[in-house]
């Protein structure tokens, strides 16, 4: 797994690295379409463009939908929710001659799902006596990476990673309605160099994480009252240092220290 010193305390739980086509290596055009007997239809498109010898971009588009209400076992409930989703991802990559290299991108997702009793899923204005659920969500994220390799020091470099995201959710579960909203900011810096030779390496930097969350669930039948309501803001600044001792390929020793402070719990974690 990812090291918790460099990547932060949340990496202790485990992280999955998902690799998309990179702007500099993405195909000029690739289209994939899919449909099945259940009514699901899907379209995926990828396009990479070399704007210049230093700048390239890639567009990734996904659209899927299943408008059919299936009830194969005739129990009065939809076997799967009707749904529609559209996802767009656009990344830009820059590599200069002066040691600077970076990426900047934006991604957006719109997702809608409706399920429950078949009469509820088929109706535009279902009666309250019918049970159903709805899930409508939006997410927008702007992210980037910038790196600099020092010209006169081949093993010395500085990396900056950041992202800004917003997402919301409007849902309904029976007669209860749910609303959630989250705004997040993330920043991490990595400075790395060697001490004398490549046997001794170190990395150090600072980080910042901010989450502003609103989450509420209505009571029944008065939607002005809430059985659950939360408004939470957590700000977590952090700093770290990591040392690597690698005398040969058979042996590596890594030692590090990280300190984070959370404003929500008003505590520091080492």
N, C-alpha and C positions, 0 to 999 in steps of 0.2 A: 504494500500500500504506500501511499504518499507520506512523506515525513511530516509529522505534526509541528516540528520546529519551523520549517520553511513555509508550510501551507496553512498553518493556523490550527487552533484547537478543534475546529470542526472536522478536520481530516482524521481525527482519532476514530470516528465512526465509520470511516471508509469512503472512498470516492471512486467514481467510475469515469474514466477518460473517454469521451466520445469524440472521435475524429471525423470532421467533415472534409469534403474536398477543399484543398487549399487553392486560393486564387491563382497562384503561379503554376499549378499542376492540373487544374480542373479541365475537363474536356470542353471543346468549343460548344457542343450541344449534345445533350443526352436526354431523351424523353422516355418515360416508362408509364404504361397505363395498365390498370388492373380492374377486373370486375368478377363477381361471383354470383352464384344462384341465390344468395341471400339478399341481394340488392345493393351490396356495397360496391361503390365505384371510386377509383383512386387515380390520380394523375400526379406524376413527379417530373420535374424538369430541372436540369442543371446547365448552366452556361458560364464559361470562363472566357474572359477577354483580356488580352495584353494591351493596356492603354499606351504604354511606352516600354522602353527597355528597363525601366525602374519601377513602374507602377502596373499592377494587374488587379482585376476584380472578378468576383464570382457571384452569380445569382443562383439561389436554390429555392425552388417553389414546390410546395406540397399542397394538394387539395384532395379532400375525400368527403364522401357523403353516403348515407344510407337512409333514404326517405321512406322506405317501406316498413310498415308495422307487421312483423312476423309473429304468428302465434301457432306454431306447428302442432303443439300438443293440446291446443284448444282449451287452455285453462283460464282464459280471459285476461292474461297478462302478456305483454310483449316479451318475446324471447330475448331480444337485445334492444337497447335504446335506439331510437332514430337519432341520427347525428349528422353534423357537418363540421368540417374543420378546414382552415386554411392557414398555412405557415409560410412565411417569407424570411429568407436569410440573405443578407448581402454583406460581403466582406471585401475590404480593400487591403492590398499589401504593397509596401514600399521598401525598397532596398537601395540605399545610396552608396556612393563611393567613399564617403567620409566616415564610415563606421556606424551610421544610423540605420536602423531597420525597424519596421513597425507594421502593425495591423490595426484597422478600425472597421467596426461592423455594426449592423443593426439587425435585430430579429423581431418578428411580430407574429403572434398567434391569436387566432379567434376560434373558439370552440363552443359548440352548442349541442346539448343532448337532452332528449325527452324520453321518458319511459314510464313504466307502471302498468295500469290497466289499459287494455287495447283501446277502449272508448276514450280514455283520457289522452292517449298518445295521438289519436286520430282527430281530436277536436281542437279547434282554435280557441274555444272558450268553454273548457270543461266544467261540469258541475262540481260543487264542493263535495258531493257524496262519492265521487270517484277518487281513487287513490292514484297518485302519480308523483313523479319527481322530474325536476328540470335542473339543468346545470348550464350556465352561460358564463364563459370566462374570456378574458383578454389579458395578454401579456406583451409588453414592449420592453426591449432591452437594448442599450447602447454599450458597447464594450470595446476595449482596445488593449494593445500591447505595444510597448516601445522599448527598444534596446539599443545600447551604444557599446561598441567594442573600442577601447582606447587604442589609438593608432600605434603608439610606441610601446604598448604593453599588451602582448597577444593574449595573456591569460586574465586580463583585467576587464571587467564589463559591468554594466549597470542595466537592470531591467525594471520596467514599470508596467504594472497590470492594473486595470481599473474597469469598473462596470457600473452602470446606473440602470435600474429596472423598476417597472411599475406593473402591477397585476391586480385584477379585481375578479370577484366571483359573485354572481347572483344566482341563487338556487332556490328550489322549493322541494320540500320533502313532506308529502301529504299537504296539510294546511299550514305547516310551518315554513317560513321563509328565512333564507340565510343570505347575509351579505358579508363579504370579506374584501379587504383592500390591503396591499402591502407595497411600500416604497423602500427600496434598498440601494445602498451605496457601498461599493467595495473598492479598496485600494491596497496594493502590496508592492513593495520595492525590494529588489535583490541586488546587492553589490557583492561581487565575488572577485577573488584574487588569490595569488599564491604567496607563500612565505619562503623566499629563497628559491626552492625548486617545486616541481609539481607533486612531490611527496607530501607536502604540507599545503592544504587548501583551506580557505575559509569563506563563509558567506554571512552577510549581515544585512539588516534592513528594518523598516518599520511597516506597519499595516494599519488599516482602518476599516471597520465594518459598522454600518448603521442600518437598522431595520425599524420602520415605522408601520405598525400593524393595527388594523381595525377589524374586529371580528364580532358579529352579532347574530343571534338566532331568536326569532320571534316566539312569543308564547301563543297559546290558542285560547280564545278566538281573537283577543285584542292584540293587534300587531304593534300597538304603541308600547307594550310591555315586552321585556326580553327575559327569557330564561337563561340566556348567556350573553354577556357583552364584555368585550375587552378592547381597550385602547392602550397599546404598549409601544414604547419607543426604547430601543436598546442601542447604545453606542459603545463600541469595543475598540479602543486603540491598543496597539501592541508593538513590541519590539523583540528582536531575536538575534542570536549569533550562533553559528555552527562551524565546527572545525572537523576536517577530514584528514586522517593519516592513512596514506596508501603507499607503503614501501614497494609492493609488487602486486600483481594481479590476483594472487592467492589470498591476500589479507587486506582488509579495509576496516578501519576504526572510525566511527563517527560519534562526536560528542556535541551536544548543543544545549542551549538554554533559551527559553521563550517566556515572556511576561505579557499577559493581557489583563486589561481592566474592563469590567462590564458595569455600565451605569445602572442597569436594571437590578442587578443583585448587589451593587456597590461593593464589589470584591475584586481583588486581583488574583489571577491564576498563574502559577509558575509551572 
